[in-house]
Amino acid sequence: MSNDIELKLRDVIHVYLRKNNVTQLKMTVNKLIEQLPYAEQDETFADYRKNGGREIFLRLPDVIKQVGLKRSTIYKKIQRQEFPAPIKIGERSSVWPESEIKAWIADHKAMN
């Protein structure tokens, strides 16, 4: 069940960001987070709530600093679906939700 919610959450974020409807995005995301069985313990969601329900978005230089990978490696992993894909916010700019990067880091540490 939580995988369905996580997929829906990602879809909702993309749709509302493209529509530029941040208020609706915030309300919908909070409702979906409440349905996740591990939302109370997960530090990603704790950070989300601590920021007043506002997602923080990172540019590529910040992602590189946090994950310790080079640009080319990040994009190779994105192609292989081994790293979160960025959200296009303009013709030549993309961002990553900080929560997705933190979750990837946590998963990556758990595998090592």
Secondary structure, 3 states (H helix, E strand, C coil): CHHHHHHHHHHHHHHHHHHCCHHHHHHHHHHHHHHCCCCCCCHHHHHHHHCCCCCCEECHHHHHHHHCCCHHHHHHHHHCCCCCCCEECCCCCEEEEHHHHHHHHHHHHHHC
